[in-house]
Amino acid sequence: MRILLSGAHLTPALAMIDFIQASHPEHELLFVGRLYSQEKLGQKAVEKEEVEKRKIKFIPFAAFKFVNYSFLAKIGTFLAFPKTVALARKILINEKIDLFLSFGSYLAVPFAIAAKSLRIPVVTHEQTVVMGKANQFISTIASKVAISYQETNLYLKRKDFVVTGNPVRSRIFAKDLKRPGWLPAEAKNILLVMGGNQGSFIINDLIGDNLEKLLPNYYIVHQCGRANKIKDSFKELEQKKKALSKELREKYFIKEWIDGEDLFWIYQHAKFAISRSGANAVLELSLAPLPAILVPLPNTYQNEQLANALTMQKINGALVLQQKYLSSTTLLDSIDHLEKNYKDMRLSLAKNQLRQDGSAKLYQLLILAYKEK
């Protein structure tokens, strides 16, 4: 079976690729994705390199959003949309695709429509508690719908959904992980900072402004995201690092993107994390188990990142710090809270993990959709 995957939610898509390659290598996998995570800002996405690293064909594709645009822009998008669907249809035919697996986002919409028109089974998976608009639409035409949380069914108009949980990158549990070559053996008390695969300007700037207060107590590993047309966080943070004393400078490690194997080792050895609260970040931090300060991205659809963060806070595994309250004072106070409650939070995560690797269940749903076509 030739399976085409798509997902702006990259982590579960990669987890599913890893699962299928390891357990069911008879299938041929392809991935359609973005070259830029933010087209207008020219910020390069990590999708292509992560997919090709797995020896999977990557098909670049650009689609249009119907949200967050002006009225005139929406009209232009609406007029161009049939051509986008036609191009998706052409790709599906040329690549002889047998099944389309969507992990949501606007890019998956034209492929879901095109696949439906070609009678190619469509399976869509929602990672978050709150179902996004794209997935709400795709779920109305999909052959099968998978969700990670039972409460997500409130956003569905159908009852034949399957709660699979989220696909999890299995190497997060590996015991043979090696310390990253760029991280010295003396690095202890590691504070991991993540802003998602696009990075977070606000978190980056706040950490950069407080390095002299944080580095005496921690080694900091900071994933800052890639540069775009308006900001290069990596370059800015490197300048701040150069201004530090030699002792502190040697305790700060800045990365635009941390590869999976390195990240999983850090998950297992860090003391705690500061992160955005995308569904997969929350799940992986919980599984690590790694207590965290979660800073939800504001203005997301139905406050989905806040909903994700609260699932981890409710089991005493995280402290939610909303962006509108973010400052040096609240950050340092939150870190102090984690220090005082670290053992209890880690124990709570170990006992109440949001643990449910959905890879096997989702794969079974793919096979069912294909057999029923």
C-alpha contacts under 8 A as a table, 3 or more apart, distances in Angstrom:
res1	aa1	res2	aa2	distance
1	M	26	E	7.62
1	M	27	H	5.02
1	M	28	E	6.21
1	M	97	I	7.84
1	M	98	D	5.91
1	M	99	L	7.62
2	R	27	H	5.98
2	R	28	E	4.69
2	R	29	L	5.87
2	R	30	L	7.54
2	R	96	K	7.10
2	R	97	I	5.16
2	R	98	D	5.20
2	R	99	L	6.68
3	I	27	H	7.22
3	I	28	E	6.22
3	I	29	L	5.01
3	I	30	L	6.25
3	I	97	I	6.00
3	I	98	D	5.98
3	I	99	L	4.98
3	I	100	F	5.89
3	I	101	L	7.08
4	L	29	L	6.02
4	L	30	L	4.78
4	L	31	F	5.53
4	L	32	V	7.10
4	L	97	I	6.45
4	L	98	D	7.97
4	L	99	L	6.37
4	L	100	F	4.93
4	L	101	L	6.14
5	L	13	A	7.13
5	L	29	L	7.42
5	L	30	L	6.21
5	L	31	F	4.78
5	L	32	V	6.36
5	L	100	F	6.04
5	L	101	L	4.80
5	L	102	S	5.90
5	L	103	F	7.73
6	S	13	A	7.24
6	S	31	F	5.76
6	S	32	V	5.24
6	S	33	G	6.07
6	S	101	L	6.56
6	S	102	S	5.15
6	S	103	F	6.05
6	S	104	G	7.57
6	S	107	L	7.66
6	S	108	A	6.17
7	G	10	L	5.37
7	G	13	A	6.18
7	G	32	V	7.97
7	G	33	G	6.92
7	G	102	S	6.12
7	G	103	F	4.49
7	G	104	G	5.83
7	G	105	S	6.65
7	G	107	L	7.75
7	G	108	A	7.09
8	A	33	G	7.32
8	A	34	R	7.84
8	A	103	F	7.10
8	A	104	G	6.90
8	A	105	S	5.83
8	A	107	L	7.61
9	H	12	P	6.58
9	H	13	A	6.95
9	H	103	F	6.17
9	H	104	G	7.11
9	H	105	S	7.59
9	H	127	Q	8.00
10	L	13	A	5.19
10	L	14	L	6.17
10	L	47	E	6.92
11	T	14	L	5.16
11	T	15	A	6.16
11	T	168	V	7.98
11	T	169	R	7.67
11	T	280	N	6.65
12	P	15	A	4.83
12	P	16	M	6.08
12	P	103	F	7.68
12	P	127	Q	7.86
12	P	166	N	6.77
12	P	167	P	5.16
12	P	168	V	6.36
12	P	169	R	7.44
12	P	280	N	7.20
13	A	16	M	5.11
13	A	17	I	6.22
13	A	103	F	6.81
13	A	167	P	7.74
14	L	17	I	4.98
14	L	18	D	6.14
14	L	50	E	7.90
14	L	51	V	7.32
14	L	169	R	7.32
15	A	18	D	5.13
15	A	19	F	6.20
15	A	167	P	5.66
15	A	168	V	5.41
15	A	169	R	4.44
15	A	170	S	7.26
15	A	359	S	7.42
16	M	19	F	5.01
16	M	20	I	6.15
16	M	167	P	6.06
16	M	168	V	7.74
16	M	169	R	7.83
16	M	359	S	5.88
17	I	20	I	5.30
17	I	21	Q	6.02
17	I	29	L	7.54
18	D	21	Q	5.22
18	D	22	A	6.08
18	D	54	R	7.98
18	D	169	R	7.31
19	F	22	A	5.25
19	F	23	S	5.89
19	F	24	H	7.67
19	F	170	S	7.92
19	F	359	S	6.56
19	F	360	A	7.86
20	I	23	S	5.21
20	I	24	H	4.87
20	I	25	P	6.25
20	I	27	H	7.57
20	I	363	Y	7.80
21	Q	24	H	5.71
21	Q	25	P	4.72
21	Q	27	H	7.84
22	A	25	P	6.30
24	H	27	H	6.38
25	P	28	E	7.51
29	L	56	I	6.28
29	L	57	K	7.42
30	L	56	I	5.73
30	L	57	K	5.07
30	L	58	F	6.29
30	L	59	I	7.59
31	F	51	V	7.27
31	F	56	I	7.00
31	F	57	K	6.24
31	F	58	F	5.01
31	F	59	I	6.06
32	V	58	F	5.86
32	V	59	I	4.57
32	V	60	P	5.84
32	V	61	F	6.38
33	G	47	E	6.67
33	G	48	K	7.35
33	G	58	F	7.13
33	G	59	I	6.33
33	G	60	P	5.29
33	G	61	F	5.67
33	G	62	A	7.86
33	G	107	L	7.52
34	R	37	S	6.45
34	R	45	A	6.57
34	R	47	E	6.85
34	R	48	K	7.62
34	R	60	P	5.67
34	R	61	F	5.72
34	R	62	A	6.39
35	L	44	K	5.97
35	L	45	A	5.44
35	L	46	V	7.86
35	L	47	E	7.28
35	L	48	K	6.85
35	L	60	P	6.25
35	L	61	F	7.59
36	Y	39	E	5.25
36	Y	42	G	6.27
36	Y	43	Q	5.40
36	Y	44	K	4.22
36	Y	45	A	4.61
37	S	42	G	7.88
37	S	43	Q	5.78
37	S	44	K	5.80
37	S	45	A	4.56
37	S	46	V	7.99
37	S	198	Q	6.98
38	Q	41	L	5.44
38	Q	42	G	5.97
38	Q	43	Q	5.23
38	Q	44	K	7.33
38	Q	45	A	7.82
39	E	42	G	5.09
39	E	43	Q	6.61
41	L	228	N	5.33
41	L	229	K	5.00
41	L	230	I	6.88
42	G	228	N	5.27
42	G	229	K	5.81
43	Q	198	Q	7.81
43	Q	226	R	6.48
43	Q	227	A	6.06
43	Q	228	N	4.40
43	Q	229	K	7.19
44	K	226	R	6.90
44	K	227	A	7.85
44	K	228	N	7.59
45	A	48	K	7.25
45	A	197	N	7.85
45	A	198	Q	7.64
46	V	49	E	5.84
46	V	50	E	6.21
46	V	197	N	7.41
47	E	50	E	5.30
47	E	51	V	5.97
48	K	51	V	5.31
48	K	52	E	6.00
48	K	58	F	6.16
49	E	52	E	5.17
49	E	53	K	5.86
50	E	53	K	5.16
50	E	54	R	6.90
51	V	54	R	5.40
51	V	55	K	6.96
51	V	56	I	5.72
51	V	57	K	7.44
51	V	58	F	6.57
52	E	55	K	4.88
52	E	56	I	5.13
52	E	57	K	6.42
52	E	58	F	6.52
53	K	56	I	7.42
61	F	107	L	7.77
62	A	107	L	7.08
63	A	84	T	6.65
63	A	106	Y	6.91
63	A	107	L	5.26
63	A	110	P	7.84
64	F	77	T	6.12
64	F	81	F	7.38
64	F	106	Y	6.90
64	F	107	L	7.32
65	K	68	N	7.82
65	K	69	Y	7.89
65	K	77	T	7.33
65	K	106	Y	5.85
66	F	69	Y	6.83
66	F	74	K	5.85
66	F	77	T	6.83
66	F	78	F	7.74
67	V	74	K	7.71
69	Y	73	A	5.80
69	Y	74	K	6.09
70	S	73	A	5.12
70	S	74	K	6.20
71	F	74	K	5.13
71	F	75	I	6.41
72	L	75	I	5.10
72	L	76	G	6.39
73	A	76	G	5.07
73	A	77	T	6.14
74	K	77	T	4.94
74	K	78	F	6.04
75	I	78	F	5.04
75	I	79	L	6.27
76	G	79	L	5.19
76	G	80	A	6.20
77	T	80	A	5.13
77	T	81	F	5.94
78	F	81	F	5.22
78	F	82	P	7.91
79	L	82	P	6.99
80	A	83	K	5.64
80	A	84	T	6.68
81	F	84	T	5.02
81	F	85	V	6.37
81	F	110	P	7.87
82	P	85	V	5.09
82	P	86	A	6.14
83	K	86	A	4.93
83	K	87	L	6.18
84	T	87	L	5.14
84	T	88	A	6.25
84	T	110	P	6.41
85	V	88	A	4.99
85	V	89	R	6.07
85	V	110	P	4.63
85	V	111	F	6.62
85	V	113	I	6.97
85	V	114	A	5.85
86	A	89	R	4.98
86	A	90	K	6.21
86	A	114	A	7.20
87	L	90	K	5.04
87	L	91	I	6.36
88	A	91	I	5.17
88	A	92	L	6.30
88	A	110	P	6.24
88	A	111	F	5.29
88	A	114	A	6.18
89	R	92	L	5.14
89	R	93	I	6.27
89	R	111	F	6.91
89	R	114	A	4.86
89	R	115	A	6.84
89	R	118	L	7.81
90	K	93	I	5.19
90	K	94	N	5.99
91	I	94	N	5.15
91	I	95	E	5.88
92	L	95	E	5.40
92	L	96	K	5.97
92	L	97	I	5.30
92	L	114	A	7.85
92	L	115	A	7.19
93	I	96	K	5.07
93	I	97	I	6.65
94	N	97	I	7.99
97	I	100	F	7.31
97	I	120	I	7.59
98	D	120	I	6.03
98	D	121	P	7.25
98	D	370	Y	7.66
99	L	120	I	5.65
99	L	121	P	5.08
99	L	122	V	6.16
99	L	123	V	7.81
99	L	366	L	7.84
99	L	370	Y	6.83
100	F	111	F	7.77
100	F	112	A	7.30
100	F	115	A	7.06
100	F	120	I	7.12
100	F	121	P	6.30
100	F	122	V	4.92
100	F	123	V	6.33
101	L	122	V	6.07
101	L	123	V	4.94
101	L	124	T	5.82
101	L	125	H	7.76
101	L	366	L	7.89
102	S	108	A	6.08
102	S	112	A	7.76
102	S	122	V	7.45
102	S	123	V	6.19
102	S	124	T	4.57
102	S	125	H	6.23
103	F	108	A	7.58
103	F	124	T	5.90
103	F	125	H	5.09
103	F	126	E	6.32
103	F	127	Q	7.63
103	F	135	N	7.99
104	G	107	L	7.70
104	G	108	A	5.90
104	G	109	V	7.80
104	G	124	T	6.85
104	G	125	H	6.85
104	G	126	E	6.68
104	G	132	G	7.52
104	G	134	A	6.05
104	G	135	N	5.14
104	G	138	I	7.93
105	S	108	A	5.74
105	S	109	V	7.24
105	S	132	G	7.53
105	S	134	A	5.40
105	S	135	N	6.86
106	Y	109	V	5.48
106	Y	134	A	5.60
107	L	110	P	6.76
107	L	111	F	7.62
108	A	111	F	5.34
108	A	112	A	6.15
108	A	134	A	7.73
109	V	112	A	5.17
109	V	113	I	6.33
109	V	134	A	6.48
109	V	137	F	7.88
109	V	138	I	6.46
110	P	113	I	5.16
110	P	114	A	6.00
111	F	114	A	4.95
111	F	115	A	5.84
112	A	115	A	5.15
112	A	116	K	6.09
112	A	122	V	6.34
112	A	138	I	6.47
112	A	141	I	7.66
112	A	142	A	7.35
113	I	116	K	5.14
113	I	117	S	6.31
113	I	138	I	7.99
113	I	141	I	7.72
114	A	117	S	5.14
114	A	118	L	6.39
115	A	118	L	5.05
115	A	119	R	6.07
115	A	120	I	4.84
115	A	121	P	6.87
115	A	122	V	6.77
116	K	119	R	4.99
116	K	120	I	5.81
116	K	121	P	6.95
116	K	122	V	7.05
116	K	141	I	7.14
116	K	142	A	7.70
117	S	120	I	7.62
119	R	373	K	7.44
120	I	373	K	7.40
121	P	142	A	7.28
121	P	143	S	5.70
121	P	369	A	6.09
121	P	370	Y	6.14
121	P	373	K	6.20
122	V	141	I	7.85
122	V	142	A	4.86
122	V	143	S	5.16
122	V	144	K	6.72
122	V	369	A	7.63
123	V	142	A	5.69
123	V	143	S	5.81
123	V	144	K	4.84
123	V	145	V	5.88
123	V	146	A	7.51
123	V	365	L	7.82
123	V	366	L	6.66
123	V	369	A	7.32
124	T	135	N	7.17
124	T	138	I	7.05
124	T	139	S	6.66
124	T	142	A	6.60
124	T	144	K	6.64
124	T	145	V	5.21
124	T	146	A	6.15
125	H	135	N	7.84
125	H	145	V	6.13
125	H	146	A	4.61
125	H	147	I	5.68
125	H	148	S	7.85
126	E	131	M	6.28
126	E	132	G	7.90
126	E	135	N	6.90
126	E	146	A	6.38
126	E	147	I	4.89
126	E	148	S	6.36
127	Q	131	M	7.93
127	Q	147	I	6.49
127	Q	148	S	5.50
127	Q	165	G	7.81
127	Q	166	N	6.04
127	Q	279	A	6.07
127	Q	280	N	7.46
128	T	131	M	6.30
128	T	148	S	6.78
128	T	149	Y	7.44
128	T	152	T	7.77
128	T	278	G	7.81
128	T	279	A	5.25
128	T	304	E	6.85
128	T	308	N	6.66
129	V	148	S	7.26
129	V	149	Y	5.85
129	V	151	E	6.77
129	V	152	T	5.32
129	V	279	A	7.98
129	V	304	E	6.76
129	V	307	A	6.50
129	V	308	N	6.38
130	V	152	T	5.90
130	V	155	Y	7.46
130	V	301	Y	7.94
130	V	302	Q	6.71
130	V	303	N	7.94
130	V	304	E	5.32
130	V	307	A	7.33
131	M	135	N	6.39
131	M	136	Q	6.35
131	M	152	T	6.37
131	M	155	Y	6.20
132	G	135	N	5.39
132	G	136	Q	6.13
132	G	301	Y	6.64
133	K	136	Q	4.97
133	K	137	F	6.36
133	K	301	Y	7.89
134	A	137	F	5.31
134	A	138	I	6.19
135	N	138	I	4.83
135	N	139	S	5.76
136	Q	139	S	5.30
136	Q	140	T	6.91
136	Q	155	Y	6.93
136	Q	156	L	6.68
137	F	140	T	5.51
137	F	141	I	7.38
138	I	141	I	5.54
138	I	142	A	5.87
139	S	142	A	5.07
139	S	144	K	7.73
139	S	145	V	6.07
139	S	156	L	7.35
140	T	157	K	7.31
140	T	158	R	7.64
142	A	145	V	6.55
143	S	369	A	6.18
144	K	160	D	7.77
144	K	161	F	6.88
144	K	162	V	7.96
144	K	365	L	7.09
144	K	366	L	7.98
144	K	369	A	6.43
145	V	160	D	7.51
145	V	161	F	4.99
145	V	162	V	6.29
146	A	161	F	5.82
146	A	162	V	4.86
146	A	163	V	5.75
146	A	164	T	6.01
146	A	362	L	7.07
147	I	150	Q	7.18
147	I	152	T	6.67
147	I	153	N	7.70
147	I	161	F	7.16
147	I	162	V	6.26
147	I	163	V	4.91
147	I	164	T	6.01
147	I	165	G	6.46
147	I	166	N	7.82
148	S	152	T	7.56
148	S	163	V	5.60
148	S	164	T	5.63
148	S	165	G	3.80
148	S	166	N	5.32
148	S	358	G	7.74
149	Y	152	T	5.53
149	Y	153	N	7.95
149	Y	163	V	6.41
149	Y	165	G	6.52
150	Q	153	N	6.08
150	Q	163	V	6.25
151	E	154	L	6.05
152	T	155	Y	5.90
152	T	156	L	7.50
153	N	156	L	5.14
153	N	159	K	7.76
153	N	161	F	7.56
156	L	159	K	7.45
158	R	161	F	7.04
164	T	356	Q	7.95
164	T	357	D	7.93
164	T	358	G	4.83
164	T	359	S	7.77
164	T	361	K	5.45
164	T	362	L	6.00
165	G	356	Q	5.43
165	G	357	D	6.03
165	G	358	G	4.38
166	N	280	N	7.87
166	N	356	Q	6.65
166	N	357	D	5.64
166	N	358	G	4.61
166	N	359	S	7.03
167	P	356	Q	7.97
167	P	357	D	5.07
167	P	358	G	4.40
167	P	359	S	4.45
167	P	362	L	7.83
168	V	284	E	7.52
168	V	357	D	5.23
168	V	358	G	6.99
168	V	359	S	6.90
169	R	172	I	6.04
170	S	173	F	6.09
170	S	174	A	7.32
171	R	174	A	4.85
171	R	261	E	7.30
171	R	264	F	7.03
172	I	264	F	5.06
172	I	265	W	7.86
172	I	267	Y	7.82
172	I	284	E	7.70
172	I	288	A	7.11
173	F	264	F	7.91
173	F	288	A	7.61
174	A	177	L	6.21
177	L	261	E	6.77
177	L	262	D	7.94
177	L	264	F	7.57
177	L	265	W	5.84
178	K	261	E	7.85
178	K	262	D	7.61
178	K	265	W	6.70
179	R	183	L	6.96
179	R	185	A	7.98
179	R	262	D	6.98
179	R	265	W	6.29
179	R	266	I	7.94
180	P	183	L	5.41
180	P	262	D	5.36
180	P	265	W	7.57
181	G	184	P	7.38
183	L	187	A	6.82
183	L	253	F	7.83
184	P	187	A	5.60
187	A	190	I	6.87
187	A	219	Y	6.12
187	A	251	K	7.44
188	K	218	Y	7.31
188	K	219	Y	6.45
188	K	270	A	7.79
189	N	217	N	7.50
189	N	218	Y	5.31
189	N	219	Y	6.10
189	N	270	A	6.40
189	N	271	K	5.62
190	I	218	Y	5.68
190	I	219	Y	4.75
190	I	220	I	5.74
190	I	221	V	7.03
190	I	266	I	7.95
190	I	269	H	7.26
190	I	270	A	4.52
190	I	271	K	5.51
190	I	272	F	7.23
191	L	218	Y	6.14
191	L	219	Y	6.10
191	L	220	I	4.83
191	L	221	V	6.24
191	L	270	A	6.00
191	L	271	K	6.10
191	L	272	F	5.60
191	L	273	A	5.62
191	L	274	I	7.57
192	L	220	I	6.03
192	L	221	V	4.98
192	L	222	H	6.07
192	L	223	Q	7.96
192	L	266	I	7.59
192	L	270	A	6.61
192	L	272	F	6.48
192	L	273	A	4.54
192	L	274	I	6.24
193	V	220	I	7.31
193	V	221	V	6.17
193	V	222	H	4.66
193	V	223	Q	6.02
193	V	224	C	7.93
193	V	273	A	5.72
193	V	274	I	4.78
193	V	275	S	5.85
194	M	199	G	7.00
194	M	200	S	7.91
194	M	222	H	6.32
194	M	223	Q	5.06
194	M	224	C	6.66
194	M	273	A	7.62
194	M	274	I	6.25
194	M	275	S	4.65
194	M	276	R	6.67
195	G	198	Q	6.92
195	G	199	G	4.23
195	G	200	S	4.63
195	G	203	I	6.91
195	G	204	N	7.82
195	G	223	Q	6.87
195	G	224	C	6.41
195	G	225	G	7.19
195	G	275	S	5.51
195	G	276	R	5.17
196	G	199	G	5.07
196	G	200	S	7.07
196	G	225	G	7.36
196	G	275	S	7.49
196	G	276	R	6.25
196	G	278	G	7.32
196	G	281	A	7.77
197	N	225	G	5.89
197	N	257	W	7.00
198	Q	224	C	7.84
198	Q	225	G	4.88
198	Q	226	R	6.50
199	G	204	N	7.75
199	G	223	Q	7.10
199	G	224	C	4.87
199	G	225	G	3.82
199	G	226	R	6.95
199	G	256	E	7.95
200	S	203	I	5.40
200	S	204	N	5.96
200	S	224	C	6.76
200	S	225	G	7.18
200	S	276	R	7.94
201	F	204	N	5.04
201	F	205	D	5.98
201	F	224	C	7.96
201	F	233	S	6.99
202	I	205	D	5.26
202	I	206	L	6.15
203	I	206	L	5.14
203	I	207	I	6.13
204	N	207	I	5.37
204	N	208	G	6.08
204	N	224	C	6.22
204	N	233	S	6.86
204	N	237	L	7.83
205	D	208	G	4.99
205	D	209	D	6.13
205	D	233	S	7.95
206	L	209	D	5.14
206	L	210	N	6.40
206	L	327	S	7.26
206	L	328	S	6.79
207	I	210	N	5.19
207	I	211	L	6.10
208	G	211	L	5.52
208	G	237	L	6.15
208	G	240	K	6.70
209	D	212	E	7.98
210	N	213	K	5.36
210	N	214	L	6.25
210	N	328	S	7.04
211	L	214	L	5.12
211	L	215	L	5.68
212	E	215	L	5.74
212	E	216	P	7.05
212	E	244	L	7.48
212	E	248	L	7.54
213	K	216	P	6.63
214	L	217	N	5.79
214	L	218	Y	6.13
215	L	218	Y	4.91
215	L	219	Y	6.14
215	L	220	I	6.99
215	L	248	L	5.94
215	L	251	K	6.57
215	L	252	Y	7.34
216	P	248	L	6.91
218	Y	251	K	7.39
219	Y	251	K	4.74
219	Y	252	Y	5.99
219	Y	253	F	7.98
220	I	251	K	6.35
220	I	252	Y	4.97
220	I	253	F	6.12
221	V	252	Y	6.31
221	V	253	F	4.87
221	V	254	I	6.14
221	V	255	K	7.61
222	H	252	Y	7.72
222	H	253	F	6.07
222	H	254	I	4.83
222	H	255	K	6.02
223	Q	254	I	6.11
223	Q	255	K	4.81
223	Q	256	E	5.38
223	Q	257	W	5.67
223	Q	258	I	6.51
224	C	233	S	6.38
224	C	234	F	6.34
224	C	254	I	6.99
224	C	255	K	6.21
224	C	256	E	5.06
224	C	257	W	7.15
225	G	233	S	7.31
225	G	234	F	7.48
225	G	255	K	7.57
225	G	256	E	4.44
225	G	257	W	6.04
226	R	232	D	7.04
226	R	233	S	7.40
226	R	234	F	7.23
226	R	256	E	5.26
226	R	257	W	7.47
227	A	231	K	5.95
227	A	232	D	4.24
227	A	233	S	6.41
227	A	234	F	7.12
228	N	231	K	5.55
228	N	232	D	6.26
229	K	232	D	7.94
232	D	235	K	5.50
232	D	236	E	6.33
233	S	236	E	5.02
233	S	237	L	5.93
234	F	237	L	5.24
234	F	238	E	6.08
234	F	254	I	6.96
234	F	255	K	7.30
234	F	256	E	6.49
235	K	238	E	5.07
235	K	239	Q	6.38
236	E	239	Q	5.21
236	E	240	K	6.50
237	L	240	K	5.00
237	L	241	K	6.07
237	L	254	I	7.53
238	E	241	K	4.92
238	E	242	K	6.27
238	E	254	I	7.53
239	Q	242	K	5.18
239	Q	243	A	6.62
240	K	243	A	5.23
240	K	244	L	6.86
241	K	244	L	5.40
241	K	249	R	5.78
241	K	252	Y	7.36
242	K	245	S	7.91
242	K	249	R	6.94
244	L	247	E	7.98
244	L	248	L	6.07
244	L	249	R	5.53
245	S	248	L	5.41
245	S	249	R	5.95
246	K	249	R	4.99
246	K	250	E	6.27
247	E	250	E	5.62
247	E	251	K	7.15
248	L	251	K	5.31
248	L	252	Y	6.99
249	R	252	Y	5.65
250	E	253	F	7.88
255	K	258	I	6.27
258	I	262	D	6.45
258	I	263	L	5.85
259	D	262	D	5.52
259	D	263	L	6.02
260	G	263	L	5.02
260	G	264	F	6.01
261	E	264	F	5.25
261	E	265	W	6.40
262	D	265	W	5.28
262	D	266	I	6.33
263	L	266	I	5.03
263	L	267	Y	6.11
264	F	267	Y	4.91
264	F	268	Q	6.35
265	W	268	Q	5.18
265	W	269	H	6.32
266	I	269	H	5.06
266	I	270	A	5.44
267	Y	270	A	5.67
267	Y	285	L	7.25
267	Y	288	A	5.73
267	Y	289	P	7.69
267	Y	290	L	6.65
268	Q	288	A	6.02
268	Q	289	P	7.62
268	Q	290	L	7.71
270	A	273	A	7.50
270	A	290	L	7.40
271	K	290	L	6.97
271	K	291	P	7.58
272	F	290	L	5.46
272	F	291	P	5.03
272	F	292	A	5.40
272	F	338	L	7.94
273	A	290	L	6.90
273	A	291	P	6.48
273	A	292	A	4.54
273	A	293	I	6.26
274	I	292	A	5.58
274	I	293	I	4.76
274	I	294	L	5.99
274	I	295	V	7.56
275	S	281	A	7.66
275	S	292	A	7.11
275	S	293	I	6.40
275	S	294	L	5.11
275	S	295	V	6.09
276	R	281	A	7.46
276	R	294	L	5.56
276	R	295	V	4.90
276	R	296	P	5.25
276	R	297	L	6.39
276	R	305	Q	7.79
277	S	280	N	7.92
277	S	281	A	5.99
277	S	282	V	5.69
277	S	294	L	5.79
277	S	295	V	6.38
277	S	296	P	5.13
277	S	297	L	7.18
277	S	305	Q	5.26
277	S	306	L	7.15
277	S	308	N	6.21
277	S	309	A	5.50
278	G	281	A	5.34
278	G	282	V	6.29
278	G	296	P	7.73
278	G	305	Q	5.66
278	G	308	N	6.78
279	A	282	V	5.35
279	A	283	L	6.24
279	A	305	Q	7.22
279	A	308	N	5.79
280	N	283	L	4.95
280	N	284	E	5.98
281	A	284	E	5.29
281	A	285	L	6.00
282	V	285	L	5.27
282	V	286	S	6.11
282	V	308	N	6.79
282	V	309	A	6.70
282	V	312	M	6.89
283	L	286	S	5.15
283	L	287	L	6.22
283	L	354	L	6.36
283	L	355	R	7.55
284	E	287	L	4.99
284	E	288	A	6.04
284	E	289	P	7.80
285	L	288	A	5.18
285	L	289	P	5.72
285	L	290	L	5.10
285	L	291	P	7.08
285	L	292	A	7.46
286	S	289	P	4.80
286	S	290	L	6.06
286	S	291	P	7.42
286	S	312	M	7.10
286	S	317	G	7.12
286	S	349	L	6.06
286	S	353	Q	5.69
286	S	354	L	6.26
286	S	355	R	7.70
287	L	290	L	7.44
287	L	349	L	7.62
287	L	350	A	7.72
287	L	353	Q	6.02
287	L	354	L	6.93
287	L	355	R	6.28
289	P	346	R	6.37
289	P	349	L	5.82
289	P	350	A	6.13
289	P	353	Q	7.66
290	L	317	G	7.69
290	L	346	R	6.48
290	L	349	L	7.64
291	P	317	G	5.20
291	P	318	A	5.46
291	P	338	L	7.57
291	P	342	Y	7.08
291	P	345	M	6.14
291	P	346	R	5.94
291	P	349	L	7.59
292	A	317	G	6.87
292	A	318	A	4.74
292	A	319	L	6.42
292	A	338	L	7.74
293	I	318	A	5.67
293	I	319	L	4.89
293	I	320	V	5.93
293	I	321	L	6.71
293	I	334	S	7.09
293	I	335	I	7.61
293	I	338	L	7.99
294	L	309	A	6.31
294	L	318	A	6.67
294	L	319	L	6.14
294	L	320	V	4.87
294	L	321	L	5.97
294	L	322	Q	7.95
295	V	309	A	8.00
295	V	320	V	6.15
295	V	321	L	5.13
295	V	322	Q	5.44
295	V	323	Q	6.01
296	P	305	Q	4.99
296	P	306	L	5.22
296	P	309	A	6.83
296	P	320	V	7.63
296	P	321	L	7.50
296	P	322	Q	6.13
296	P	323	Q	6.84
297	L	300	T	6.61
297	L	305	Q	6.03
297	L	306	L	7.55
297	L	323	Q	7.26
298	P	303	N	6.78
298	P	305	Q	7.58
298	P	306	L	7.92
298	P	322	Q	7.95
298	P	323	Q	6.96
299	N	302	Q	7.94
299	N	303	N	6.33
300	T	303	N	4.97
300	T	304	E	6.03
300	T	305	Q	6.91
301	Y	304	E	5.98
303	N	306	L	5.42
303	N	307	A	6.43
304	E	307	A	5.03
304	E	308	N	6.22
305	Q	308	N	4.98
305	Q	309	A	6.14
306	L	309	A	5.03
306	L	310	L	6.14
307	A	310	L	5.24
307	A	311	T	6.65
308	N	311	T	5.49
308	N	312	M	7.21
309	A	312	M	5.49
309	A	313	Q	6.33
309	A	318	A	7.64
309	A	320	V	6.45
310	L	313	Q	4.81
310	L	314	K	5.84
310	L	320	V	7.10
311	T	314	K	5.38
311	T	315	I	6.99
312	M	315	I	5.55
312	M	316	N	6.67
312	M	317	G	5.36
312	M	318	A	5.59
312	M	354	L	7.87
313	Q	316	N	4.95
313	Q	317	G	5.40
313	Q	318	A	4.52
313	Q	319	L	5.74
313	Q	320	V	6.68
314	K	317	G	7.40
315	I	318	A	7.89
315	I	348	S	6.54
315	I	349	L	6.88
315	I	352	N	6.51
316	N	319	L	7.72
316	N	345	M	5.55
316	N	348	S	6.15
316	N	349	L	7.17
317	G	345	M	4.94
317	G	346	R	6.61
317	G	348	S	6.34
317	G	349	L	5.36
318	A	345	M	7.39
319	L	334	S	7.36
319	L	338	L	7.89
321	L	325	Y	6.89
321	L	326	L	6.80
321	L	334	S	7.90
322	Q	325	Y	5.63
322	Q	326	L	6.51
323	Q	326	L	4.89
325	Y	330	T	7.10
326	L	330	T	5.98
326	L	331	L	6.57
327	S	330	T	5.27
327	S	331	L	5.95
328	S	331	L	5.16
328	S	332	L	6.09
329	T	332	L	5.34
329	T	333	D	6.04
330	T	333	D	5.01
330	T	334	S	5.95
331	L	334	S	5.11
331	L	335	I	6.25
332	L	335	I	5.05
332	L	336	D	6.16
333	D	336	D	5.00
333	D	337	H	6.24
334	S	337	H	4.96
334	S	338	L	6.37
335	I	338	L	5.11
335	I	339	E	6.22
336	D	339	E	5.03
336	D	340	K	6.30
337	H	340	K	5.24
337	H	341	N	6.14
338	L	341	N	5.06
338	L	342	Y	5.14
338	L	345	M	7.98
339	E	342	Y	5.20
341	N	344	D	5.54
341	N	345	M	6.08
342	Y	345	M	5.19
342	Y	346	R	6.08
343	K	346	R	5.24
343	K	347	L	6.10
344	D	347	L	5.13
344	D	348	S	6.00
345	M	348	S	4.99
345	M	349	L	6.19
346	R	349	L	5.14
346	R	350	A	6.24
347	L	350	A	5.06
347	L	351	K	6.26
348	S	351	K	5.17
348	S	352	N	5.89
348	S	353	Q	7.87
349	L	352	N	5.12
349	L	353	Q	5.06
350	A	353	Q	5.74
357	D	360	A	7.52
358	G	361	K	5.37
358	G	362	L	5.88
359	S	362	L	5.21
359	S	363	Y	6.07
360	A	363	Y	5.09
360	A	364	Q	6.29
361	K	364	Q	5.13
361	K	365	L	6.38
362	L	365	L	5.01
362	L	366	L	6.39
363	Y	366	L	5.02
363	Y	367	I	6.45
364	Q	367	I	5.20
364	Q	368	L	6.22
365	L	368	L	5.01
365	L	369	A	6.11
366	L	369	A	5.17
366	L	370	Y	6.21
367	I	370	Y	5.11
367	I	371	K	6.15
368	L	371	K	5.17
368	L	372	E	6.15
369	A	372	E	5.23
369	A	373	K	6.23
370	Y	373	K	5.40
